[in-house]
Amino acid sequence: MKRNATPQGTDNVLLDLGFDDAAELSTKTALALKLNELIDQRALNQTEAAAITGMTQPKVSQVRRYKLQNISLERLMQALVSLDQHVEIVVQPARKAHVPGITVAANPPEMTTTLSNH
């Protein structure tokens, strides 16, 4: 029996699954992970989290369930700032060893996602 060659995957499962907006969804997911972690650490209910972040309770609910299609990156970053986080966007030349793209990191380091425009 002949085996078909297995296609090479990337480090972005959403891209591998064919999502057109995989890069943006990965970035939103990294930010939502951190936001949800902070909400859990502070033992906030959705109404309390909404009051602190300036989001509506239904938007907080969407973030809690990782339904991020209707939530902007800016809104997620603003919510993190409202929970006393520093959000930093760094623009620097791409090195030869790195592909041009966008990197979003939320501590701990395992929550880092890199976006490529390829």
C-alpha positions as CSV (number, residue, x, y, z in Angstrom):
1,M,0.0,0.0,0.0
2,K,1.4,3.4,-1.0
3,R,1.3,6.2,1.4
4,N,0.5,9.7,0.4
5,A,3.0,12.3,1.5
6,T,1.9,14.2,4.6
7,P,1.8,17.9,3.9
8,Q,4.1,20.0,6.1
9,G,2.2,22.0,8.7
10,T,3.0,25.4,10.1
11,D,3.2,26.5,13.7
12,N,-0.2,28.1,13.2
13,V,-3.0,25.5,13.4
14,L,-5.6,28.0,12.2
15,L,-3.6,28.6,9.1
16,D,-3.2,24.9,8.6
17,L,-7.0,24.5,8.9
18,G,-7.5,27.1,6.1
19,F,-8.8,30.1,8.0
20,D,-8.3,33.2,5.9
21,D,-7.8,35.4,9.0
22,A,-5.6,32.9,10.8
23,A,-3.0,35.5,11.7
24,E,-5.5,37.9,13.2
25,L,-7.3,35.1,15.1
26,S,-4.1,33.8,16.6
27,T,-3.2,37.3,17.8
28,K,-6.7,37.8,19.3
29,T,-6.5,34.4,21.0
30,A,-3.2,35.3,22.6
31,L,-4.6,38.5,24.0
32,A,-7.9,36.8,25.1
33,L,-5.9,34.1,26.9
34,K,-4.1,36.8,29.0
35,L,-7.4,38.7,29.5
36,N,-9.2,35.6,30.7
37,E,-6.3,34.7,33.0
38,L,-6.5,38.1,34.6
39,I,-10.3,37.9,35.0
40,D,-9.8,34.5,36.7
41,Q,-7.0,35.7,38.9
42,R,-9.2,38.6,40.2
43,A,-12.2,36.3,40.5
44,L,-14.3,38.8,38.5
45,N,-17.7,37.9,37.1
46,Q,-18.6,39.1,33.6
47,T,-20.5,42.2,34.8
48,E,-17.5,43.2,37.0
49,A,-15.1,42.6,34.2
50,A,-17.3,44.6,31.8
51,A,-17.3,47.6,34.3
52,I,-13.5,47.6,34.6
53,T,-12.7,47.1,31.0
54,G,-15.4,49.3,29.5
55,M,-16.7,46.4,27.4
56,T,-20.3,45.3,27.5
57,Q,-21.1,42.1,29.4
58,P,-22.0,40.3,26.1
59,K,-18.5,41.2,24.7
60,V,-16.9,39.9,27.9
61,S,-18.9,36.7,27.4
62,Q,-17.6,36.4,23.9
63,V,-14.0,36.8,25.1
64,R,-14.5,34.2,27.8
65,R,-15.7,31.8,25.2
66,Y,-13.0,32.8,22.6
67,K,-15.7,34.0,20.2
68,L,-13.4,36.8,18.9
69,Q,-14.7,37.5,15.4
70,N,-16.5,40.7,16.4
71,I,-13.9,42.0,18.8
72,S,-11.1,44.2,17.5
73,L,-7.4,43.8,18.5
74,E,-7.6,47.4,19.7
75,R,-10.5,46.5,22.0
76,L,-8.6,43.5,23.5
77,M,-5.5,45.6,24.1
78,Q,-7.6,48.4,25.8
79,A,-9.2,45.8,28.0
80,L,-5.7,44.5,29.1
81,V,-4.6,48.1,29.8
82,S,-7.7,48.6,32.0
83,L,-6.6,45.6,34.0
84,D,-3.2,47.2,34.7
85,Q,-1.2,45.6,31.9
86,H,1.3,47.2,29.7
87,V,0.7,46.3,26.0
88,E,3.6,47.0,23.7
89,I,3.8,46.9,20.0
90,V,7.4,46.9,18.7
91,V,8.4,47.7,15.1
92,Q,11.9,46.7,14.1
93,P,13.7,45.5,10.9
94,A,13.3,41.8,10.1
95,R,16.6,40.0,10.6
96,K,17.7,37.5,7.9
97,A,17.0,34.6,10.3
98,H,13.4,35.9,10.9
99,V,10.6,36.2,8.4
100,P,8.9,39.6,8.3
101,G,5.7,39.5,10.3
102,I,4.1,40.4,13.6
103,T,4.8,38.9,17.0
104,V,2.4,39.1,19.9
105,A,3.6,37.9,23.3
106,A,1.8,37.6,26.6
107,N,3.8,36.3,29.5
108,P,4.4,33.4,30.0
109,P,6.4,32.9,26.8
110,E,4.4,29.8,25.7
111,M,1.6,32.3,24.8
112,T,3.7,33.9,22.0
113,T,2.3,34.0,18.5
114,T,4.1,35.1,15.3
115,L,2.3,36.3,12.3
116,S,3.8,36.2,8.8
117,N,2.5,38.0,5.8
118,H,3.4,34.9,3.6
